Every structure is written in structure tokens, then in C-alpha cells.
Amino acid sequence: MDPVTPAAPSRTLRIALIGNPNTGKSTLFNNLTGLRQKTGNYPGVTVSRKAGIMKLPAGDAELIDLPGTYSLSAHSPDERVVIDVLNGRFKEIGKPDIILFVADAGNLRRNLFLASQVATLKIPMILILNQWDSVAKSGQQIDLNLLKGRMGIPVIPTIGTKDQGTADVKQAILDLLDEPKYLPEIQWPDSMNTAMEHLKVSLPCVGDELLSESETHRLLFDTHSAEVQRLKVSAEEAKREVVKAREFLRKDGMNPLVAEAMLHYRHIDGLIGGVVLKDPDLAPGTTESIDKLLLHRGWGLAAFVGMMYVVFQAVYSWAGPVMDLIEGGKVWVQDMIGPALAGTPMLQSLVLDGVIEGVGAFLIFLPQILILFAFISLLEDSGYMARAAFIMDKLFSWCGLNGKSFVPLLSSYACAIPGIMATRTIEDPKSRLATVFVAPFMSCSARLPVYILCIGAFIEPVYGPWWAGFTLFMMHFVGLAVAVPTAWFVTRFILKTKSQPFVMELPKYRAPRMRDVGYRMWQAGLEFVQKAGTIIFFITIIIWASLYFPRSDSQEPVIRSEFIAEKVADGIGTEDAIVTLLEDPDSELNQEYHLLLGSTQINQSFMGRIGKAVQPIFEPAGFDWRISVSVLASYPAREVIISTLGIIYSLGGDVDEEDGSLRAALKNSKWQEGERAETPIYTVPVVIGLMVFFALCSQCGATTSIIIKEAGLRWAIASFVYMTALAWLGAVISYQVGTRFF
């Protein structure tokens, strides 16, 4: 393969940013592009694509941030994308003109293994030694001039968290345009060249393309190479030809499964021999000292639980003032617009209870999502997230998962959609499927409104704020407690997954960069508003229509007469006095009458009829038809339950989980008929059962859609049916057992 000549400045350069995980690659990407970034998916696959525009004196350059990987062995979808991009398999993207290779300066030898593999692509490269300040702290010395001479390419030391070295990287790119430089390639033995030629001739690709050198390496060296999917021949025929090619290596005295690592590291040692010096008597650093506590079998788990408790307490309490501000703004807008539409009741209801409520229904939860993503970013950037995964591996290994499942599961606490997408980094397909299946059990932020409403109305007033926070904390572990045994059953009896060794690099602790934390919060909030917000808005309109139609206006005179007669009989006043009070919009009697009208309307609406039809199914859990309606209406977006309850109880769709009127309506709500007539609907066992139901049921319609995309329709249906049945069973048990104690 001929070396790639960098593109002329007359067109946009295409530059790939690649490196191992935990090397600060994302921070450098942000430094080089600023906010000129966009995200999406690679064509034809579900792996997230992140690209940005980098300003250079010679013109704009497109910087592509590739997923972090330790090698080019393509087992996971993320690793598959790295190879495809570097080989130019995505026609819309094209082959990179320059590679920026980001290495952890404190772990140079290990990082250069991937760089040595990438060198076979013959693309001009710049080596970035990031976290340069950690070299001296670890007792190492790097002879930078000697390293530059050995490498033959630009070598730039950077400190990404301090934005140091960014200008030098841009200048090195400009210099590379004038004089392309390549990392020295490994010199393969003759048996290797023979084996690769055999594969290129015997294994044609789809489209009659020849395998590239790096793709040939993957077939030759990897145990289960994803490159087989690109071949014209069957997997069995490909395996036979690979076995024949490996025989050339065996005849030369090499084991094909370890030959690549052995040859690459021999090549790397020749490049960096004498470059890195380390003091053998150096005392353990700060990272090692902290890890003695945070990785301890007992104290480490206690620290993890304590940290998670702080996170969820913050989500519960810190977001309150901002949510109140958003709620006040929504009410102000409704008060401004409402009187102007008073002449057309249906349009007024549509705008106030549908459109404005639809917007407010997702904006009200934005503060909670931002706080949660802020904590996740802080934990990741500080280096603790990897430790948490290491700790959780001990808990997950028995059920067929490993510590790599922890990050997707933790992400699902914010939203199952990014959590399920994060499973792409799990190499084993069966472990990935099992993680996708249990990820929706994690209690996402959309369930928070249900918890906050129930806890604020029935737990906190009786048991105090401490028990309120503790209850919220425990509700987030209900799903986890069910997910782990579920994963054991799925991996043991359905997927029959073998236990996988857990390998994850533990980065050094470092201070998070607040700019990166803020930018990640911005991205998370924007994605929530654009994707989840659209669904929530649409569903709010549907709910409004199903509760508004068919109208009961023809029955209003009868209802009015019966109401007046009832009040006269109760001794409230004469008929004329009651009529006068009904015409006063500020009188309590007028408000009571309109609540009665609203209740009658909901009773005969489409949604009311559906709720009554399914109510017998939920009755063992203590749910009446109004709770049943709310449960059904909230499936597309769980947070919609709050506005649904507000509409059902004739309070309008503008209520939130903190609204005193909604909480009062729930407390005063009573059974209308049957053996429990005139008894309270919402008791402690009922609200616990309701919270358990939402903790275990499928997160939302969007989650089902992403499971279809990532795992297939069969797994999505199985997930929905299993979680719904489990949620119903959990609610029934909570109610039936709870009624014996409360």
C-alpha cells in the first residue's frame, strides 16, 4: 500500500483522533474544536460518531474522534468502526489524511502497541504525549529529543486539562502538510508476508475489494475476527484459509495467537529503549494511596454506596428551586394566554392543557438530568468511574456479567437510551445482550417525578425528610436488585454465557475540568430536549385529546340541577343563593362545581373508559381506574404521569410533582364504589406499590425502540413483557404485604 499524502489546504482536511481509553482524548478533542462539534451515528451502524471543526491558518479541518481502543482487534462494534474509518470504508467520511495519536505519557510502552498497529496503514501521524505533567510525578523521565529521533514523526507533549500544547499540535499539522512523516513500521518476517499474501488471494471481500494490510492482520491474529463479515466466502471457508495461513507462522516457530504482540513489543522496545527512565525507589504516589481505600473490599464498597447516596440526594433536593422557577414561568405564560382564548373553550384547553403543558412537561425535569450528568462527568473525569466498575465486577461476575457492564447500567440511571448504546464497548456479544436486557431496570430520571410525588405527599409529611431521602435512595436500588438475578438467569439458561475476565485500565486520579463537565451537561440536556422532549410533547397532546373527548356538555344542565339540589339539602343556602355563588368564579362552591364537571367528563372520556376496562387487572395492587389510566398513558414517557394525574383530578395539566394541590387531591381521593367505597385510595402500601411498579416496568417507548435497534425485535418484546409482568407482581406483593403493617 502506498503512503497517504496529506490533502492540500485547498480542501477540508480529515484528521482522525485515536488512542487508548483514559488518555484524555476527549479533552484534547474539545480543546482543538471548541464548541464546533456535532454528534450522530456512523452510516449503517449504531456506534456514535463525534466530529468537530478545527480552525487552522490553512483552512478548516474536520477532526473525527474515534472510540477509545487498546488495539485494532475488532471484537466490539466500537473497535469495528475504528478499523473501518481508518481504512476508508465509510464513503461519506473517507480515509483520514492525518492521524493524531493520543498516548498517556506515563504509560508510553503500552500505548504504543496500538500506534504500531496503526502504522501499518501508512497514514502520516503525530504522536501526542498527553498528561505530560504526570510523568515527573510518577518518577519517570522521558528523553523527548531521543524519542523524536527514534519515532521520525512529530512528538508533542500536552496537558489537556490545562489546554497546554494545543497550539503546538496545530502547528505540527501544518508542518505535516509540507512534509509527511510516518511512524516506522514493524519489519515482518518472511513467513508473515507469505501468510498475508495467501489470505489476500484466497479471501475476496464483498465488492471484489482486496483486504488491506491491517484487515489481513486481524484475520490472521484474532481468534474471532469481525473481518469475516466483509468476506464473500462463508465463515467456515474463511476459517479454513486462516488455518492454512497460520501454518506458515507455525513452521517458522511462532504461535499465531501471540506472534503479533511479541513482534510489536519487540519493535516498540527498539524505538523507546533508553528513552524512558524511572526511579525504582520511588514511594507510592497519590493514586496508589487513594486506591488502598477506594479499592478495599469493605471500605471501597461503602465509599461507593455513600457516593451514590450523595448523588441521588442532590438530584432530589438541589433541582427543586430551579424546577419551581420553570413551573412559575409556565404558569405565568398560561395566565397570560388563557384569558385571550376564553371564548373558545376547546382551543383554550388545547393550548393551555396540551401545548403549553406539553412543553413544560419535559422542561421541568431538565434540572434533574443536568445535575445527574454533572455527577457522572465528575466521576468519569476524576478517574473514579473505572474504580467503581472494578468494585462492581466482584458483584456482577457471578451472574455472567463483568465490570464493563457497570458503565452502561450507571448511565441508564440517567436514561436507558445512552446506557443501552454504551453496551457497544462490551466485546462478548452474549454479555452485551444480557446487559441490554437488564439496563431498563435501572431507575431513570423519568421515574423521579413518581418517586418525588409519592414520597413528598405520603412519606415525608409522616416520617420526615431523612426517611424521604432514604426512600428515594432505596427506590433506585429496587431495579438493580432485580436486574442482577435476571442477568444470572438470562446468561445461565438462555444465552449460556461463559464467565469473561475483566480487564480495565485504572487511570490516575486527576481534577475534573469544569469546562468539559459543563459541555457534557449541555449535550445531555440538548439531547433530552430534542429527543425525549418531542415524544413527551406529542404524548401530552394525545392524552389531552383522549381525556377531552367525547364531551359531556349536554349533561351539564342535569349535573348543575343535581348539584344545586344537593347543596340546598345540605343546608348551604337557598337555591337563589347557591346560583349566585356558582356564578362567582372566585367562590369555593364554583370551584367545587367545576371539579365535579371535570370528574364527570373524565369518567366518560375515551381514557376513562379504557382505565375502567383494565382496572380489574390492577385492583390487586390497590390501583383504582385513575391510577390505571395514568400508568397506561405514561408508557411512551414515564414523566407524563404527573400531568395525566393533574388532568384526571381536574387540576389542569400544569401541575408538577411538587404541586400542593395535586398532593392534596391524592390524599383526599377515595374509592367511588365497591367494598372499599369512601375509603382512601392512596395509602402507604398503595404508593409503595406504585413506586415499585414504576421502578420495575419498562422505562418508556423510546427505550423499547432502542432495544429493537440494538438487539432486535424479539429481545425488545421479551423485555417489555417480562418487565411489565414483574412490575405488576411487585406492585401486588408490595400492596398485599404492606396492608398487613400499615
Secondary structure, 3 states (H helix, E strand, C coil): CCCCCCCCCCCCEEEEEEECCCCCHHHHHHHHHCCCEEEEECCCCCCEEEEEEEEECCEEEEEEECCCCCCCCCCCHHHHHHHHHHCCCCCCCCCCCEEEEEEEHHHHHHHHHHHHHHHHHCCCEEEEEECCHHHHHCCEEECHHHHHHHHCCCEEECEHHHCECHHHHHHHHHHHHHCCCCCCCCCCCHHHHHHHHHHHHHCCECCCCCCCHHHHHHHHHCCCCHHHHHECCCHHHHHHHHHHHHHHHHHCCCCHHHHHHHHHHHHHHHHHCCCEEECCCCCCCHHHHHHHHHCCCCHHHHHHHHHHHHHHHHHHHCCHHHHHHHHHHHHHHHHHHHHHHCCCHHHHHHHHHHHHHHHHHHHCCHHHHHHHHHHHHHHHHHCHHHHHHHHHHHHHHHHCCCHHHHHHHHHCCCCHHHHHHHHHHCCCHHHHHHHHHHHHHCCCHHHHHHHHHHHHHHHHHHHCHHHHHHHHHHHHHHHHHHHHHHHHHHHHHHCCCCCCCCCCCCCCCCCCCHHHHHHHHHHHHHHHHHHHHHHHHHHHHHHHHHHHCCCCHHHHHHHHHHHHHHHHHCCCCCHHHHHHHHCCCCCHHHHHHHHHHHHHHHHHCHHHHHHHHHHHHHHHHCCCHHHHHHHHHCCCCCCHHHHHHHHHCCCCCCCCCCCHHHHHHHHHCECCCCCCCCCECCCHHHHHHHHHHHHHCCCCHHHHHHHHHHHCHHHHHHHHHHHHHHHHHHHHHHHHHHCCCC
